[in-house]
Structure formats: structure tokens, C-alpha cells
Amino acid sequence: MALLWLAAGALAQTEAPPDQDSGKKIFESQCALCHGQTGTGGRGPSLHRPKLDKAPDDDALRKAISDGIAPEMPGAWQLNPREVASVALYVRSLGKVPPEVLPGDPSRGAQVYDAKGCAGCHMNAGKGEGFGPELTSIGARRSGAHLRQTLIKPAATLPDGFLYVAAVTTAGQTVRGIRVNEDAFTIQLKDALGRFHSFRKAELKELRRLRGESPMPSFENSLTAAELDDLVAYLASLKGKS
């Protein structure tokens, strides 16, 4: 009888409905590192949207939390189904939060973007060059604070797996670029002009891994405070297709 009572109690606990407050606590302890303490984004995308690209419905959202989204987001294998559902319930509530209010004017920020030649490294709505990250939906993936930090100190917000490399050939030519692929014998780089280079490591004179470095310049001293506000507001407005 005692065993039956314990089993019934465990079943009742498993079938208990998800709880948004519990989901919030789990989110803050296990998800905020990438998505921000309040879900505004950081290394991971902002969740302050009514529709999430990778989780269009509740079932897909729970699956994304439980199984992860390769290659960036690990699965929450340590959570039981009710905890997963609670986190999903909390994440859905974030889509009802008013959008982030930022100082600055997006239209003036677009002018700053053009004046500083940002399209020389970034694609935006099919225009520009692809050396740097795609910006078409950057405002849906990064908070205003993250965007500002990247503009001021680019190396402080490098994504996982990013590596800037300098390869020196036997002829003394130095090729700098972003690592695209690497194995034990070869390395492939993409340079600032969008050209791809493939090298056999054994044939290089030197291979320098510029860890903690970014090819993107800091705009801390080249923009006024108002221009920085405007550029952040413009980037935050880039949400991609609606």
C-alpha cells in the first residue's frame, strides 16, 4: 500500500501543470548566460518576440529546450518534462514584453552605418560584403547593450568558435583571415575581400592564432555619443523578415 501511495504521489507530481515562476528561476540560472538575464539576447538571440524562428509553436519550443539547437544551443538534458514546460511557458511570456526602448534614431543610424562603410564587411538585406557577420536580423538576435559593447570593444563579444588567423607562407606572404575550417593537416581562411584561402599546415612558415582579436575596429573614439546611440538603434531595428 505504501508503495502504491508513493507511486501515485510521484505520478501526480509528474502531471502537475508547468509553472511560469519556476520556469523563470530555471531560465535565470541556466539560460541567461546566452540569452540575457531578462531574455533580451546576448550570445544567443533575443526572446522578446511573439514568434521565434526555431520554435514556432509550443511543442517545437519544448523540443528546442530539451534537445537543443545544433551547433550553438546545447540541450537541457538535466531538466524533467515539467521543468522544460515551465521554461517554455516563461519564454513565451517574454514575447509579450514591450520591445526594448533605446536612445537614438534608427534613420540617422542608417546614415552613420553608410558613412562608416559598414557594408564593406557586413551583409544587410542582400547588400554589402560577407567578411563579417550577417546583420539582416541582428536586432532580433542581440540586445542593445550587446550591440553597443561590440561597437566599442569588438573583441569582448567574439562568438564561440571564432578565430582570427595569420598564415605566413614560405615566400613570406602573410594572409590574415577568419578561420572557416580546420583539421589536423589543413586550414581554410576567409580574408577581408571575401576570398577563400586553403593551406597545408606543413607548408606554412608560420601559423599565428590571434586569439581574442577581431578584424573589426573599435568605434569608441570615432563616433560621438549621439552617433553611437543612433547606430545602435539602427542595428537593433534590423529584425529580418517579419
Sine and cosine of phi, psi and omega as CSV:
sin_phi,cos_phi,sin_psi,cos_psi,sin_omega,cos_omega
0.00,0.00,-0.68,0.73,0.01,-1.00
-0.88,0.48,-0.64,0.77,0.00,-1.00
-0.91,0.42,-0.65,0.76,0.03,-1.00
-0.90,0.45,-0.64,0.77,0.00,-1.00
-0.90,0.44,-0.68,0.73,0.01,-1.00
-0.91,0.42,-0.65,0.76,0.02,-1.00
-0.90,0.44,-0.66,0.75,0.02,-1.00
-0.90,0.43,-0.63,0.78,0.02,-1.00
-0.91,0.41,-0.64,0.77,0.02,-1.00
-0.91,0.41,-0.64,0.77,0.02,-1.00
-0.91,0.42,-0.66,0.75,0.01,-1.00
-0.89,0.46,-0.61,0.79,0.00,-1.00
-0.92,0.38,-0.64,0.77,0.00,-1.00
-0.90,0.44,-0.59,0.80,-0.07,-1.00
-1.00,0.03,0.02,1.00,0.03,-1.00
-0.87,0.49,0.61,-0.79,-0.04,-1.00
-0.92,0.39,0.44,-0.90,0.03,-1.00
-0.90,0.44,0.44,-0.90,-0.07,-1.00
-0.81,-0.58,0.85,-0.53,-0.08,-1.00
-0.90,0.44,-0.62,0.79,0.01,-1.00
-0.90,0.43,-0.65,0.76,0.06,-1.00
-0.90,0.43,-0.66,0.75,0.03,-1.00
-0.88,0.48,-0.60,0.80,0.02,-1.00
-0.89,0.45,-0.69,0.72,-0.01,-1.00
-0.90,0.43,-0.66,0.75,0.02,-1.00
-0.91,0.41,-0.68,0.73,0.01,-1.00
-0.85,0.52,-0.74,0.67,-0.04,-1.00
-0.89,0.45,-0.51,0.86,-0.05,-1.00
-1.00,0.01,-0.44,0.90,-0.14,-0.99
-0.82,-0.57,-0.28,0.96,-0.07,-1.00
-0.90,-0.43,-0.37,0.93,-0.13,-0.99
-0.92,0.40,-0.42,0.91,0.00,-1.00
-0.83,0.56,-0.61,0.79,-0.01,-1.00
-0.99,-0.16,-0.60,0.80,-0.11,-0.99
-0.99,-0.14,0.00,1.00,-0.03,-1.00
1.00,0.03,0.50,-0.87,-0.08,-1.00
-0.87,0.50,-0.51,0.86,0.01,-1.00
-0.90,-0.43,0.29,0.96,0.08,-1.00
0.98,0.18,0.25,0.97,-0.03,-1.00
-0.99,0.16,-0.07,1.00,0.07,-1.00
0.98,-0.22,0.33,-0.94,0.03,-1.00
-0.10,-1.00,-0.93,-0.36,0.13,-0.99
-0.91,0.41,-0.56,0.83,0.07,-1.00
-0.98,-0.19,0.15,-0.99,-0.07,-1.00
-0.95,0.31,0.35,-0.94,0.13,-0.99
-0.92,0.39,0.62,-0.79,0.03,-1.00
-0.95,-0.30,0.15,0.99,0.00,-1.00
-1.00,0.08,0.83,0.55,0.00,-1.00
-0.64,-0.77,0.64,-0.77,0.00,-1.00
-0.92,0.38,-0.41,0.91,0.00,-1.00
-0.80,-0.60,0.83,-0.56,0.02,-1.00
-0.98,-0.20,0.77,-0.63,-0.10,-0.99
-0.83,0.55,-0.69,0.73,-0.08,-1.00
-1.00,-0.02,-0.02,1.00,-0.02,-1.00
-0.57,-0.82,0.96,0.29,-0.07,-1.00
-0.94,0.35,-0.36,0.93,0.03,-1.00
-0.68,-0.73,0.08,-1.00,-0.10,-1.00
-0.91,0.42,-0.63,0.78,0.01,-1.00
-0.89,0.46,-0.68,0.73,0.00,-1.00
-0.92,0.40,-0.59,0.81,0.02,-1.00
-0.92,0.40,-0.71,0.70,0.03,-1.00
-0.89,0.46,-0.63,0.78,0.03,-1.00
-0.91,0.41,-0.64,0.77,0.02,-1.00
-0.89,0.45,-0.65,0.76,0.02,-1.00
-0.92,0.39,-0.71,0.71,-0.08,-1.00
-0.95,0.30,-0.71,0.70,-0.12,-0.99
-0.99,-0.13,-0.32,0.95,-0.06,-1.00
1.00,0.10,0.11,-0.99,0.05,-1.00
-0.77,-0.64,0.96,-0.29,-0.04,-1.00
-0.93,0.37,0.58,-0.82,0.01,1.00
-0.99,-0.15,-0.07,1.00,-0.16,-0.99
-0.99,0.13,-0.65,0.76,-0.19,-0.98
-0.96,-0.26,0.88,-0.48,0.03,-1.00
-0.97,0.24,0.41,-0.91,0.04,-1.00
-0.98,0.20,0.52,-0.86,0.02,-1.00
-1.00,-0.05,0.92,0.39,-0.05,-1.00
-0.89,0.46,-0.38,0.93,-0.07,-1.00
-0.98,0.18,-0.16,0.99,-0.04,-1.00
-1.00,-0.07,0.64,-0.77,0.09,-1.00
-0.99,0.14,0.19,-0.98,-0.08,-1.00
-0.83,0.56,-0.63,0.78,0.00,-1.00
-0.92,0.38,-0.62,0.78,0.04,-1.00
-0.91,0.41,-0.65,0.76,0.06,-1.00
-0.87,0.49,-0.71,0.70,0.00,-1.00
-0.90,0.44,-0.57,0.82,0.01,-1.00
-0.93,0.38,-0.67,0.74,0.05,-1.00
-0.89,0.45,-0.68,0.73,0.02,-1.00
-0.87,0.49,-0.65,0.76,0.02,-1.00
-0.89,0.46,-0.67,0.74,0.03,-1.00
-0.92,0.40,-0.68,0.73,0.01,-1.00
-0.87,0.49,-0.66,0.76,0.03,-1.00
-0.88,0.47,-0.56,0.83,0.01,-1.00
-0.92,0.40,-0.45,0.89,-0.01,-1.00
-0.92,0.38,-0.46,0.89,0.03,-1.00
-0.93,0.36,-0.22,0.98,0.02,-1.00
-0.99,-0.13,-0.03,1.00,0.02,-1.00
-0.97,0.25,0.68,-0.74,0.05,-1.00
-0.83,0.56,0.57,-0.82,-0.01,-1.00
-0.87,0.50,0.42,-0.91,-0.01,-1.00
-0.87,0.50,0.74,-0.67,0.03,-1.00
-0.99,-0.14,0.85,-0.52,-0.06,-1.00
-0.86,-0.51,0.53,-0.85,0.15,-0.99
-0.94,0.33,0.28,-0.96,0.04,-1.00
0.99,-0.17,0.28,-0.96,-0.06,-1.00
-0.88,-0.48,0.88,-0.48,-0.04,-1.00
-0.86,0.51,-0.60,0.80,-0.02,-1.00
-0.92,0.40,-0.64,0.77,0.09,-1.00
-0.94,0.35,-0.56,0.83,0.03,-1.00
-0.89,0.45,-0.57,0.82,0.06,-1.00
-0.89,0.45,-0.58,0.81,0.04,-1.00
-0.93,0.36,-0.63,0.78,0.05,-1.00
-0.90,0.43,-0.67,0.74,0.03,-1.00
-0.83,0.56,-0.72,0.70,0.01,-1.00
-0.93,0.36,-0.69,0.73,-0.07,-1.00
-0.91,0.42,-0.55,0.84,-0.02,-1.00
-1.00,0.04,0.05,1.00,0.08,-1.00
0.93,0.38,0.52,0.85,-0.04,-1.00
-0.89,0.46,-0.46,0.89,0.00,-1.00
-0.93,0.36,-0.20,0.98,0.05,-1.00
-0.94,0.33,-0.27,0.96,0.00,-1.00
-0.81,-0.59,-0.31,0.95,-0.14,-0.99
-0.82,-0.57,0.62,-0.78,0.14,-0.99
-1.00,0.02,0.66,-0.75,0.06,-1.00
-0.58,-0.82,0.93,-0.38,-0.01,-1.00
0.82,0.57,0.66,0.75,0.07,-1.00
1.00,0.10,0.01,1.00,-0.02,-1.00
-0.90,-0.44,0.62,-0.79,0.04,-1.00
0.93,-0.37,-0.18,-0.98,-0.01,-1.00
-0.93,-0.36,0.40,-0.92,-0.16,-0.99
-0.97,-0.26,0.44,0.90,0.02,-1.00
-0.93,0.36,-0.72,0.69,0.03,-1.00
-1.00,-0.02,0.00,-1.00,-0.03,-1.00
-0.88,0.47,0.50,-0.87,0.11,-0.99
-0.91,0.41,0.71,-0.70,-0.09,-1.00
-0.93,-0.38,0.05,1.00,-0.11,-0.99
-0.82,0.57,-0.60,0.80,0.00,-1.00
-0.82,-0.57,0.49,0.87,-0.07,-1.00
-0.87,0.49,-0.54,0.84,-0.02,-1.00
-0.93,0.36,-0.34,0.94,0.06,-1.00
-1.00,0.04,-0.19,0.98,-0.08,-1.00
-0.92,-0.39,-0.31,0.95,-0.09,-1.00
-0.72,-0.70,0.62,-0.78,0.02,-1.00
-0.97,0.24,0.25,-0.97,0.05,-1.00
-0.87,0.49,-0.63,0.77,0.00,-1.00
-0.90,0.44,-0.65,0.76,0.01,-1.00
-0.92,0.40,-0.68,0.73,0.01,-1.00
-0.88,0.47,-0.69,0.73,0.02,-1.00
-0.89,0.46,-0.70,0.71,0.01,-1.00
-0.88,0.48,-0.64,0.77,0.00,-1.00
-0.91,0.42,-0.64,0.77,0.01,-1.00
-0.93,0.38,-0.55,0.83,-0.04,-1.00
-1.00,0.09,-0.72,0.70,-0.03,-1.00
-0.71,-0.70,0.99,0.16,-0.09,-1.00
-0.82,0.57,-0.60,0.80,-0.06,-1.00
-0.94,0.34,-0.26,0.97,-0.04,-1.00
-0.98,0.19,-0.24,0.97,-0.07,-1.00
-0.82,-0.57,0.50,0.87,-0.01,-1.00
-0.90,0.44,0.70,-0.71,0.01,-1.00
-0.95,0.32,0.37,-0.93,0.05,-1.00
-0.86,0.51,0.68,-0.73,0.03,-1.00
1.00,0.05,-0.15,0.99,0.01,-1.00
-0.96,0.28,0.69,-0.72,0.05,-1.00
-0.52,-0.86,0.82,-0.57,0.08,-1.00
-1.00,-0.07,0.73,-0.68,-0.17,-0.99
-0.74,-0.67,0.58,-0.82,0.15,-0.99
-0.88,-0.47,0.89,-0.46,0.02,-1.00
-0.96,-0.29,0.82,-0.58,0.00,-1.00
-0.95,-0.31,0.87,-0.50,-0.02,-1.00
-0.98,0.18,0.19,-0.98,0.03,-1.00
-0.90,0.43,-0.38,0.93,0.04,-1.00
-0.99,0.12,-0.04,1.00,0.03,-1.00
1.00,-0.03,0.07,1.00,0.02,-1.00
-0.98,0.18,0.72,-0.69,0.03,-1.00
-0.96,-0.27,0.82,-0.57,0.04,-1.00
-0.91,-0.42,0.87,-0.50,0.04,-1.00
-0.97,-0.26,0.66,-0.75,0.01,-1.00
-0.15,-0.99,0.09,-1.00,0.04,-1.00
-1.00,0.04,0.74,-0.67,0.03,-1.00
-0.90,0.43,0.81,-0.59,0.05,-1.00
-0.99,-0.15,-0.65,0.76,-0.01,-1.00
-0.39,-0.92,0.45,-0.89,0.01,-1.00
-0.40,-0.91,0.64,-0.76,0.17,-0.99
-0.73,-0.68,-0.22,-0.97,-0.09,-1.00
-0.91,0.42,-0.40,0.91,-0.14,-0.99
-0.90,-0.43,-0.40,0.92,-0.08,-1.00
-0.72,-0.69,0.28,-0.96,0.10,-1.00
-0.58,-0.81,0.65,-0.76,0.02,-1.00
-0.89,-0.46,0.73,-0.68,-0.03,-1.00
-0.84,-0.55,0.42,-0.91,0.14,-0.99
-0.87,-0.50,0.85,-0.52,-0.07,-1.00
-1.00,0.02,0.01,-1.00,-0.10,-0.99
-0.92,0.40,-0.30,0.95,0.04,-1.00
-1.00,-0.06,0.09,1.00,0.03,-1.00
0.99,0.11,0.14,0.99,0.00,-1.00
-1.00,0.06,0.57,-0.82,0.00,-1.00
-0.98,-0.19,0.65,-0.76,0.01,-1.00
-0.78,-0.62,0.69,-0.73,0.05,-1.00
-0.85,-0.53,0.78,-0.63,-0.04,-1.00
-0.80,-0.60,0.59,-0.81,0.24,-0.97
-1.00,0.06,0.82,-0.58,-0.11,-0.99
-0.85,0.52,-0.59,0.81,-0.03,-1.00
-0.91,0.42,-0.34,0.94,-0.04,-1.00
-0.99,-0.14,0.05,1.00,0.03,-1.00
-1.00,-0.03,0.58,-0.82,0.08,-1.00
-0.97,0.26,-0.58,0.81,-0.01,-1.00
-0.40,-0.92,0.57,-0.82,0.07,-1.00
-0.74,-0.68,0.96,-0.29,-0.06,-1.00
-0.97,-0.23,0.83,-0.56,0.05,-1.00
-1.00,-0.08,0.94,-0.34,-0.12,-0.99
-1.00,0.04,0.92,0.38,-0.07,-1.00
-0.90,0.43,0.67,-0.74,0.00,-1.00
0.98,0.21,0.14,0.99,0.03,-1.00
-0.93,-0.37,0.47,-0.88,0.02,-1.00
-0.74,-0.67,0.62,-0.78,0.08,-1.00
-0.95,0.31,-0.19,0.98,-0.02,-1.00
-0.98,0.18,0.77,-0.64,0.02,-1.00
-0.97,0.25,0.40,-0.92,0.09,-1.00
-0.99,0.17,0.65,-0.76,0.05,-1.00
-0.97,-0.23,0.24,0.97,-0.07,-1.00
-0.86,0.51,-0.64,0.77,-0.07,-1.00
-0.97,-0.26,-0.02,1.00,-0.03,-1.00
-0.96,-0.30,-0.04,1.00,0.06,-1.00
-0.83,-0.55,0.61,-0.79,0.15,-0.99
-0.96,0.29,0.22,-0.98,0.01,-1.00
-0.86,0.51,-0.64,0.77,0.00,-1.00
-0.93,0.38,-0.65,0.76,0.03,-1.00
-0.90,0.44,-0.63,0.78,0.03,-1.00
-0.90,0.44,-0.69,0.72,0.05,-1.00
-0.86,0.52,-0.70,0.72,-0.03,-1.00
-0.91,0.42,-0.67,0.74,-0.02,-1.00
-0.92,0.39,-0.65,0.76,0.06,-1.00
-0.88,0.47,-0.69,0.73,0.00,-1.00
-0.89,0.46,-0.62,0.78,0.03,-1.00
-0.91,0.40,-0.75,0.67,0.00,-1.00
-0.88,0.47,-0.63,0.77,0.02,-1.00
-0.91,0.41,-0.38,0.92,-0.01,-1.00
-0.99,0.14,-0.18,0.98,-0.03,-1.00
-0.99,0.14,0.99,-0.15,-0.09,-1.00
-0.95,-0.31,0.02,1.00,-0.04,-1.00
0.97,0.26,-0.35,-0.94,-0.01,-1.00
-0.94,0.34,0.68,-0.73,0.00,-1.00
-1.00,0.09,0.00,0.00,0.00,0.00
